[in-house]
């Protein structure tokens, strides 16, 4: 089994270490789910409380590490393109095996899912009677399954990449695919994205928390589609270049990392505000404001590229 | 009221200075925990202050189960209810006396002006006003002791816990400290003093003495 580049080995070893932590947590959580009784003053309950604190630390740091590891994963996919014939960016390496896309989607899902766990953990630590302890431990088996699935896909994907087999470049991939979102068209995708942002702003201003969450969820998709079909073409200054990965390259000032970080923070805080409301029944204006600020910064960045292109060239692409 | 119910504390390594210990202390009462070094007095005080958690059993203060408080809540509880006088003072050596006394109130959101005024009031009541701006490392043992007492009183606690408060003091300073304890008691504060100093025990005749031994 060869992983071709050192970054993939680092990711693999890191994930193995994190899996060990999560496995230990799974084992401890099973005992906590069965025996938790906060009212009890028996030594077993005190022991469980100490172990629960240990699990919180293990999971918190494991999940917090997943974020920089995800950035390393994207960087590794991009670097892998250098050794795969035909690949121009991470799009080629992601599509090198049937598992690549699944792995990417799984990683994105896991980051959001693990973040939800962190939010519940934070809520739990803020209550005097640790009232969400059982709930957060009941989620640990799902954390384990999701993490194990991700690691399996990781091995299947990276071990299955054959450097002798040519892969498609991003232009070939995104122009040949007859997916629904490509048929939307660049300008339409941007209009939908802008309407989405206006709705998001209105729901934020009028404090419609559930509607904000729904629009925030949709915002994640409309923004990525608009980034690929519209904004990205202005970053590349090429209307036929449809790729979500080339943005991450040095030739474009690594601006993709800024786009995706802002989008992640905006949508993550949106999800956090909703989970906080759902679990504790209290709405968190502060978290929702963070979400709106980051979503707005993403929107401004998305508008900046087409607008600056228009102002300097007096034409749209 | 402080209620300890069947409290056991076992440290890593299996040492249990306290085992199945129960105690009730009424509001405003002065209690002296007497016993040899290592008998578990400091452990009892640490448990009452929610600095450590028991291995089993309940500790309730004014109806609140403090043994089970998560750390953030325990810190808040200590800040609002408890004043602790440590045997070795635990003053911050690079700060002045008044700055040391101000420390517990820094997270409360009060203005620095108000906090300093409170600290100066307490220092004056302990005849330490002239030493307010002296670095604590330059104070004598007795002055450091009074600074530690002032720090314990700054948050106006209902309960004062003192761990071997006379261990580093001479006779004269012990007498002065005893007067301070009497005054605190007259103000209606609950005092729990861990000591093996018989002079202190004799000087506080109204105090209830609880003798504790190894593995109580």
Interface residues (C-beta under 8 A of the other chain):
Chain A: X38 X41 X42 X43 X46 X49 X125 X126 X127 X128 X129 X130
Chain B: X5 X6 X8 X53 X54 X55 X56 X57 X58 X67 X68 X69 X70 X72 X73
